[in-house]
Structures are given as structure tokens and as C-alpha cells.
Amino acid sequence: MGAAGVALAAVAAHKVQAPGLVAASTIAMVHAAAIVGITAHGHGASRPGSWLAIASLMLVGACLFTADVALMLLAGTRLFPMAAPTGGATMIISWLALAVVALVDRR
């Protein structure tokens, strides 16, 4: 995910001037770091399965969104209809789930 973010940033900077590609790169990079942090924290948490499930959900959402936007801008095709919105909604849900699990785990 991090490597994909860097690659997309390079393409956006040197080959294809598209704001959507910059957004996809940023989404990939931010979520790559978040997934690493969530996974690392989950290994020492009282409910590690919840943390790892959230990291997995976030990974799926970020991959769907990033891949669909990149494919649309670079190849003129899509993963499947509504892939980017599905990925975006999945990322939002994963962030909300992270907040809930963090609050529950704190108690």
C-alpha cells in the first residue's frame, strides 16, 4: 500500500497531471501508515482480533478506492461499478470502528 502510494505520487508528479491521482496517492500513504499502526497496536491489545479486523477492513477499502481511481485515470477503465465509493465507505466505516474499539479497549 505504501509503495503504491509512492508510485502513484511519482506518476502524478511526472507523467499524468490529475488531482485524482494525487488524492489516490495520499489515501494510499495515509492508510498504509494507519494500517501499520493499528496492526502493531492490536498485537498488544486485549482484543487483538478486533484491531486486526479493522486494519483488514481499512486495507480492503483503501485498495478498492486507490485502484479504482488509478485505473480510471491511467487506463480509462474501472475495477467494477461503484468500486471507489465502496472503498471510500469501507474506509469511513473502518475509521469509525477504530474509534469504537479504541474506546471499548480503553475501559
Secondary structure, 3 states (H helix, E strand, C coil): CHHHHHHHHHHHHHCCCCHHHHHHHHHHHHHHHHHHHHHHHHHCCCCHHHHHHHHHHHHHHHHHHHHHHHHHHHHCCCCCCCHHHHHHHHHHHHHHHHHHHHHHHHC
